[in-house]
């Protein structure tokens, strides 16, 4: 597989070398298969020497170009072929082949996160035209050239054999946001330039991909999103004030009216890869109600295809600044992670942690009997919040249908009594 891929691109790269064309790393180059650096199979010994010679003449910058296209085109063979092989490492530093095999496997394993984040969970989730419609290559910055001993190479004395501290820079199209993928070391082998240390990606790129902000924007629409987000949708809950508490004696003829809270979507700001959703919350408490009517407040969510986080005022004020938004998400704990799965545990920025804030504890197939009807197939999301210990019961396609909170002051339950979903 690796050998066949190599032959597909050698003709193109040889033509580039012969014409002496200057390589621009703007990402606007015509579509081209990425470079593949690989070993030839032993059965092709007669072809090995001329191919190896041509590969040696290819610049290390082309390795960065190839890496970008392997990621956005999801070309696994090309991705793996860019890493140094056991035989190349063994020959380069005279390491026993067994140790070289273990080390090269470790390099690829530690670089797996980068591949996993770029690879789509489902092909249908990718934007039309692929990731190249969202991301483009900016440049591949080479670190200083070094000799085999690792010292900065003197052109007149040393053979240039490696580059340390290389960076692949990727632009988010139609923004000024630039992401960085670090390639700590590339080395020159008899078969060409290879990656010789695990690849690292910056935290903002990792968060961008984990939040699904590179995916098809249609995933946020009501046809696809786990909770329909449309202006006019609302969820009305009855708050049981006496759940778990000692009820006070009623006076003759006294009737305690329900306390209710209604969350209605009043505005949505659509941006590519994320939305800001604003709610109006109306609290009706007959015992505290004045002549001014319900107590009305507002709150917002920042929704991406993979998560929802609270969106405070500074989030709303900077909604067009993708760099700020990514930094903001990195400091928040999502209230939802999608797709919801039993056993999920997360904390800040949705990261898995032993000190998690939220956990999907159970899936309840049996129906919850609520004033608004019977709701089966709910996920129970447990969390430690300021009020106390919370359990939210989420039904995909509907939203939260019930919520309970336990604290030192007692227990409270909110039950869905009415809702409207515009799809």
N, C-alpha and C positions, 0 to 999 in steps of 0.2 A: 504493500500500500504506500509506504513512504517512498520507495524507489520510483513507483509510477508517478506519484505526485511531483517528485523532483524532475522527471523528464518532461512533464507538462510545462514547467516554467523555465527550464534552462534556456530554451530557444529565445524566449522573450528577454531574459536578463543578459544573454550574450549579445543580442542586438543592441541593447542599451549601452553595453560596454564598448562595442565597436564604434557606434556613432558618436560617443563622447558626450552625449546629451547631459546637460546639467540637471540634477535631481532637485526638484522643489518639494518641500515638505508641507505644502499648504493644505493638502487634502483635496485640492481641485484637480489632481491628475486624473486622466482617463481611467476608468475601471480596469484593474489588472489583477491577475492572480498573484497572491503574495509569494515572496521568495521562500523556498524550502531548502534547508540545509540538512543533509542526511548522509548516511553511509550507503555505499553501494553493496549489494549482496555479493558474497564470495564468488558466485557463478559468473559474475560479469567482470572478472579481473581485467580483461582486455580493454574495457571501456573506462576503468577506474582512473587512470592517470590523466587523460585529457579532461574529464569532467572535474576532477579535483583541481586541476590548474585553473579552469574557468571560475570555479567557486572561490578560489583564493583571490581572484581579481575583483570580486564584488565587495563594495564598501560596507562598513559596519552600519552606516545610516540606513541601508536597505533592510537590515534586520529589524529596525524600528518600524519601517513601513510595513513589513510582513507581519509583525506582531499585531499592529492595529487591525489589519484586514482579517487576520485569523480570528480575532475576537469578535468583530462586528459581523463577519460572515459565518461564524460558528464552525470554523474549519478545524476540527480536533487534530487531524493528522498534521496539518501545517503547524499548529500550536506546539505539539509535542516534538516535532522535528527541529524546532529552534533551540531545544535544550541540548546540552552536551551529553554525548553518549558515554557508556562505561568504557568502551575501547578508546575513545578520544581522550577522556580524562586520564585513563591509565597510561596512555602513551605520552601525554603532555607532562605529567609530573611523576611518572614512574611509580604509580600506585598499583598495588596488586588488584587484579580485575575484580575480585570479590568485594574488596573495600570500595572500589570505584563504582560498582553496581549499586551498592547500598547508598553511597553518597548521591549519585544521580537520581535514584528513586526518591530520596528525601527532598532533593531540590524540586522535583516535579510535584511531589505531594504538598509541599509548603506553598506552591504556586497555584494550587487547585482552587482556592477561593476566588481568585481573579477569573478563572475560566467559568466557574459555577455561576457567578453573579452575572456574567454576560450571556450565558446560555439561557434561552427562554424555557420557562416551565411548560408552556404550551405555545406552539407556533402561532396560533390565532391571536395571542396577546401582543405580538410584535407590531409596531407601526407599519403601515403599508409602505413597502419599499425597503423595509429592514432598518437596522440601527443606524445605517449611514445617512438616514434622513434626519436623525437627531444629533449625531455626533460626527465630528470630522477631525482629521489629523491636523494638528498644528505644526509640530516639529518633533524631531528626535534629537535631544541634546546629548552629545557625547561628552563623557568625562575625560579627564586628562589621560593621554596615552601612557602606558607603563610597559616596562620590560618584564621578563619572566620572573624576576625577583620581586616585582611589585613596586619598584621605584619608578619615578617619572622618567620617561624615556628621553634621552638626548638623541635627536634625529641623526646626528653625525656619528654616533657611537653605538646606539642600541637598536635592536630590532623591536618594532612595535608589536606587542603580542596581546595586550589586553587594555580595556577601558573600564575604569571604576566610576561609579556615581552617575550613570546614564539616566536620562529621564525622557519618557514618552509623554508628550503633552497633547491633550485632546480637548477640543472646543465643543461646547454645547451650542448648537446652531441657533442663530438669532439672539444670542446673549453674549455678554463679555466674560462668561464663566469658563475657566480653563481648569481641567482636571489633570492630575499628574499620576503616571504609573512609573514607579522607580524600578530600574533594571540595574541592580548594584554592580554586576560584573558581566562583561562579555569578553570572550577570549577567542583568539584565532587558532584554529586547528588546521591540519592538512586538508580538511574538507570544508573549511569556511568558518565564518564567525558564528559562535554559539553562546547561549545564555548559560552562565556557570554559577549563578547563585539564585535563590528564590526571588521571584518578582513580588514587589510590594505595591499596593495602591493606596492613595491618600484617603483619609477618612470621609471626606466629602463625596468622593466618587463612590465609595462603598455605600454610604447612606443613600445617595441618589439612586443607586441600583436596587438596594434593599427596599426602598420605598416604592419601587416600581415606577418612578417618574420618567423612565425611558420608554415605558410601554405605551400601547395604543391608548389615546385619550378617551376613546369610547368606553373603556373599562369603568369609567366613572359615571356613566349614564345609568339610568334606572333599569335598562335592559340587562345590564351586566353586574352592577354594584350590589353587594350583599344587603345594603340598606338604601332604598330609593331616596335620592336626594333631588327634590324638585320644590320650587317655591310654591307654597300653599299646602304642602304636606304637614300634617300635625299628628301628635300623639298626646292623648289626654289620660291622666292617671288619677285614680282615687288614692289618697293617702290615709292609711289606717293608723290613726293616732294612738289607738288603744292596743295595737298589736304587741302583746308581751308586757303590757303595762296594767296596773290596777285601775279599773274604771271608777270614776267618782259616781256616787249615787245620783240618779236623775231626779229632778224635781217633777211633781205631778204635771202631766201633760207636756213635758219638755221633750223635744226631739233634737238629737245632735245631727246636724247636716254634715255632709261629706266635705272634707278639705280636698281640693283638686288642684292639679298643676297641669298646664298645657304647654307643650313645646311645639311651636310652629316655625317652619322655615320661611323667612321673609326676604332673603336675598342670597344670591350665589354669584361670586366672582370667579369666572372661568379662566384658568391659565393652563398652558400646555403641561400636562403631567400632574397638576394639582388644582384643587378648588378651595376657595374660602367660603364656608357655608355659615350664614348668620341665622340665629333663632331668636324668636321672641318668647319669653317664658312668662306665663300668666298664672299667678298663684291666687286661688280663691279660698279664703278661710273665714267662714261665717262668723266665728267667734271674735275675729279681729278685724273684720271688714268694716271699713269706714265708708263715707259717702263718695269717696274718690274712686271707688270700684276696685278691681283686682290689682294686686301688686305686680307690676310689670318690670322685668329686667331683660337684658339681652346677653347672649354669649355666642361664640363662634367656634367652628371646627375648621381645621386644615385637613382636607381629605386628599389622599393619594391612592393609587390603585391597590396599595398594600397596607395602608394604615390610616388611622385618624388620630390627630393630636389636638388638644385645646389650642385655639388661636386667640391669643390675647391682643391688646391694642397695638403693641409694637409689631406683632405679626401682621395684623390687618394694614397697618400704615406702610409696611414694606413688602406688600404682596407681589409687587412687580420685580423685586430684587431677588433673583434666584439664589445668589450667594448668601444673602441674609437669611432667606427661608431655610436653606440647608443648615446653616449654623443654628437657627432657631430650633429646628426639629432635633438637632443633636443634643439639645438641652432639655427636651420634653420627654415625658413618658406617654406613649400612645395609649388611648383608651380602648382601641381595637387594633388587632393585627389580622390581616386577611391573607390567604384563606384561613378561617378559624378551624383549629384542630385540637382535640382533647390532648392535654399534656403540655400545651404551649405555656411557657413562663417567660416573662420579659420585664425589663426595667427601662432605664433611660434609653431613648432612641430605638426602642424595640430590641435591645440586646439581651441575649440569654445571660442569666446571672443567678448565682446562688442567693442573692439578695433581691429577689424579684418583687415587683409591686402587684402584678396581675398574673393570674393563672386560669387557664381553661380547665376546669376540674371535671366536668361531666357533660355527657350528651343525653338528654332526656327524650326518648322516643314517645313516651306516654304524654298525653295532652294535659296542659295546664288549663284548668277550668276557671276562667276569668270573666268579669262582667261583660267584656267585649266579645266573648266567645271562647272556643276551645282551641288552644294553640299547641300543636305537637311538634316535635323535633327542635327542641330548644337547647342551646349551649349555655352552661352555667359558668360565668366568668367571675371568679373570686378576686377581690382586691382589698388591700389595706389602704384606706383613705382617711382624710382628716376627721370625717364623721365617725368612723369606726371600721368594722369589718363588713364589707359589702359583697353581695351576690347579685349579679345582673343576669337575667335570663333572656338570651338573644335568639330570635327566630329569623333565619335568613329570609330575605324578601319582605320582612315586616319591620324588624328592629327590636328594641327592648320591650318586652311585654310584661315583665315584672321585675321589681327590685326590692331587696330587703337589706336593712342595715341594722347591725347589732353594735351597741355601745354601752358604756357605763350608765347612760341615762335610760336604757331600755331598748326596745326594738321597734322598728318601723317597717311597714310594707307599702309599696306603691304598686297598684294593679291597673292594667290598661282597661279603661272603660269605653274608649272611643278612639278611632283613628281614621285618617284619610290619606290615601296614597295616590298621587297622580303619577302614572307611569308613562 
